[in-house]
Amino acid sequence: MAATTDTDHEKHTGGGFRPPAARRRPGPIAVAVSFFGELLISVGLVLGLFVAYSLWWTNVVADRAAGKQADQVRDDWAHGRGGPGALDTKNGIGFLHVPAMRNGEVLVEKGTSNKILNDGVAGYYTDPVKATLPMSGKDGNFSLAAHRDGHGAKFHHIDKIKKGDPIVFETKDKWFVYKVYGILPETSKYNVEVLSKVPKESGRKKPGRYITLTTCTPVYTSTYRYVVWGELERVEKVDEERTPPKELG
């Protein structure tokens, strides 16, 4: 058999050996853009984790603070301290119960500043409109605010409330039972008319005994306000066992 020549090999392989083409190195701009992109992704992930951790941790801290204050209020009541003659007690005036929000009882204190609300409580307005406390027995609007995210997020599920749902406010010796009749999913944070003694924006035109819940919306922002209105249906006296009204059964 004849020996294979270089010429024969080239015929079968389609030509002589060609080394692979060298890969082009990315220029300095491409390297910089790639590095910057990866840096942004890393920073984004870190910030996302930090925000999630911050919201979770502020909830933990706020719930601890609220729990401690709530225990003090319950202890005061059990030992005859506080009550209608001491409406603005240091630790709180009572407890808000809203079954639709599925958040148990919420301690209510005086004021709506972040210093107050950051403790995982709801606060009643003293400015720019002064809330009318239900214990006064007067017509007016018991207007409240609480955080929707972070710091206990007591009004996080306010959007779950529907017309006809109950809102109950518990004091040392009375249960105030309200019924939701109006909801405003979004309004300006400067709209103080929703807190008026007669909240006409809710559709009511005459004096009555109202309750208003307000919080920020959308979730994780403070751009607008979410508002829920209720009207007092009845007042029940607290018995020795503190038996809750049927709406909380």
C-alpha positions, 0 to 999 in steps of 0.5 A: 500500500502506498504511503499517504503524502501530505498532499493526500492528507490535505485533500481529505481534511480540506486543507492544512492545519489552522490554529484557532482564532484568538479571542478578542479581549474586552476593552476597558469600557466593557470591563467597567460596565460589566463590573458596575453591573455586577456591583449594582446587582450585589448592592441591590441584593444587600439592600433588599435583604437589609430592608426585609430584615429591618421591617422584620426586626422593627416588628419584633421590637415594636411587638415587645414594647406594645406587649409590655405596655398592654400588660401594664394597662391590664394590670392597672385595670385589674387593680382598679387603676385607670379608667374613665377618670384617667383617659390619657394614661401613660401606657394606653387607654384601651384596646382596638379589636378588628376581626377582619385584620386578624391581628388580635388586640391593638393597644391605643395610646394618645397621639399619632407621632412616629414616637408613639406609633413605632411602639406597635400601637394605634394612636388617636389624633390630637393634631390637626384634628382632635379625636373625640374619645368614646368614653366621653359619651359625646358625638364626634369622631374617634379617629385613629392611626397606625403603621401599615408596615414595620413597627408592628404593622398593626393596620397592615391588613386594613384592606381586608375590612369590608362594609358591615364588619365590626370594630370593637374598642375595649376600655376598662368597663365598657365595650364600644361596638362599631359597624363599618359603613364607609371605605376610602382606599386612597386619598391625599395624606393632607386630607384632614376632612376624613377626620372631621367630627362629622366625616362628610366624605364618608357620606354622613351629614349629621352628628353621630358617634363615629370611628375612623381608622387611617394608615399609609397606602400603598403598602411600604409607602407613605404616598396616600392614606387608606381610610375606614369609617364606622358608626357606633351601634351599641355599648356593652358593660364589661362583666367580671369575666370580661366576656367579649361581645358576640362580634369577637366570639 
